[in-house]
Amino acid sequence: MSIKFKKRDDKRKKRNRFNLKKGNSRLRLSVYRSNQNIYAQVIDDNEGKTLLAASTMDKEFRSKKKFGGNMLAAEEIGNSIAKLALKAGVKEVVFDRGSYIYHGRVKALAESARKSGLVF
């Protein structure tokens, strides 16, 4: 990735986070995706701590599936992060897509988390 595109992505991510945090004190569901894996975590920005995390690198996921960079893997991670959040008492979050457009694996993760009970 060239420096030009990296700067563009960083600007988009900062703009997105600024709009999410503006007048909002809810927890944040942050998504990161690479070519081969997808990661999701629930973050408390007031404390500056990650409360929950799920990814395709987890042992439970690796024992079931081989590849973590597809739509099925994203749906599985969305489902598992929602279950972990509900178990911890978190019902409402703000969805932080980072610099990624709401499409493909990011969308699949979000819709799966909504189906499993998270509200955003």
ChimeraX attribute file (.defattr): number of C-alpha atoms within 10 A of each C-alpha:
attribute: neighborCount
match mode: 1-to-1
recipient: residues
	/A:1	5
	/A:2	6
	/A:3	8
	/A:4	8
	/A:5	10
	/A:6	11
	/A:7	11
	/A:8	11
	/A:9	15
	/A:10	13
	/A:11	13
	/A:12	16
	/A:13	16
	/A:14	13
	/A:15	13
	/A:16	16
	/A:17	18
	/A:18	11
	/A:19	11
	/A:20	16
	/A:21	15
	/A:22	8
	/A:23	8
	/A:24	10
	/A:25	13
	/A:26	16
	/A:27	20
	/A:28	24
	/A:29	26
	/A:30	19
	/A:31	22
	/A:32	16
	/A:33	18
	/A:34	9
	/A:35	8
	/A:36	12
	/A:37	16
	/A:38	24
	/A:39	22
	/A:40	26
	/A:41	19
	/A:42	25
	/A:43	20
	/A:44	17
	/A:45	13
	/A:46	9
	/A:47	8
	/A:48	8
	/A:49	10
	/A:50	15
	/A:51	16
	/A:52	17
	/A:53	18
	/A:54	21
	/A:55	25
	/A:56	22
	/A:57	14
	/A:58	12
	/A:59	9
	/A:60	10
	/A:61	18
	/A:62	13
	/A:63	8
	/A:64	8
	/A:65	11
	/A:66	10
	/A:67	14
	/A:68	23
	/A:69	16
	/A:70	15
	/A:71	16
	/A:72	15
	/A:73	23
	/A:74	29
	/A:75	19
	/A:76	19
	/A:77	27
	/A:78	30
	/A:79	23
	/A:80	21
	/A:81	25
	/A:82	28
	/A:83	17
	/A:84	16
	/A:85	22
	/A:86	15
	/A:87	10
	/A:88	11
	/A:89	9
	/A:90	19
	/A:91	14
	/A:92	16
	/A:93	19
	/A:94	19
	/A:95	17
	/A:96	23
	/A:97	22
	/A:98	20
	/A:99	18
	/A:100	18
	/A:101	11
	/A:102	12
	/A:103	11
	/A:104	12
	/A:105	21
	/A:106	24
	/A:107	18
	/A:108	22
	/A:109	27
	/A:110	27
	/A:111	16
	/A:112	20
	/A:113	25
	/A:114	15
	/A:115	12
	/A:116	16
	/A:117	16
	/A:118	23
	/A:119	14
	/A:120	13
